[in-house]
């Protein structure tokens, strides 16, 4: 089960990250959803669809920094795909550089 989530407080972070990555308009095209189907991961990026799914556990977590970390991780996958192509969308050097920015 997936449902759209309101990420208003995190939209600003997405905008800041994509600006730093040199693709400021990308944040507006990223859709985020909660998912209860994940068993072994906290998030997944569907790079071609510009979709991020986050584990429901993050929604209920009192640890906002973990949600921010996972969101950045997944957004960087989408950004790497957009900037460098499919080969960079995984945990490539280009992806790592985005996450570390």
N, C-alpha and C positions, 0 to 999 in steps of 0.2 A: 504494500500500500504506500502510495506517495501522495503528498499534498503540498501545494505551494506554500511557501513561507513568506512572512513579512520580514524582510531584512533591512528595514529602514535604518536602524542604527548601524548596520554593517555595510550598507550601500556606500556610505561615506568612505569606509575602508577600501572597498573594491575600487571606488573612484580614485582614491589616493594611490593605491598600488598600480592601477593601470596607467595613471598619469606618470608615475615614476618609471614604468616600463616603456613609456613612449607611445602608448596606444590609449589615449584618454577616453575615446568613445566606446571602448570595449565593455566597460562596466555596465553601461545601459542595456547591452544586449545579452547579458548573462542572466539566466533564470536559475533560481535556487528552489529546491524542494526538500522536504523531510521525507525520510524513508524508514519504514520499520522492517524492511527485508534484509538489511545487512546483518551478517553474522560475524565477519572477521575484519571489518573495516569501518572507519568512522565517516568516510566520505568517498565519493567517486566523481570524477569529471568525465563528461561525455563531450569531448572537445569539439567535434564537428557540429553538435547541436547547441553548443555554448550553454550546457546544462550542468549544474552541480547538485548532487544529491547528498544530503547529510544525514547521518544516523539520528534517529529520534532521541537517543540518549543525550545528544548534545543540546537539544532543545530544553531538556529538563535539568541539565547540568548547571550547577551554581558556579562553575568554572568557566567564565566567559573567555578567558585567555585560550583555553583549549579549542573552543569554537572558532576563535579568530585564527588560530594556528592551522586548523584543518581547512578553513575557508581560504586562507592564503595559499596553502599547499595545492588545493584543487584549482583555484583561480590561475595559479602559475602554470598548470598544465594547459589550460585553455589559451593563456597568453603565449606560451612557448609554441603551441600549434599554430597560432595566428601569426607569430613573428617568424618562425623558423621552419614550419612544416611538420608533417607527421612524425618524422624521425626524432624530432626534439620534444615531442609531446610527452614522452615517458620521463623517467628520472635521468635525463640527459644533463650534460654540463650546462647547456643553455638554461634549462629548467632550474638547476641548482642556483645559478647566478641570479635568476629572478627571485627566487625564494629568499636569498640572502640579502637582497636589496633593502 
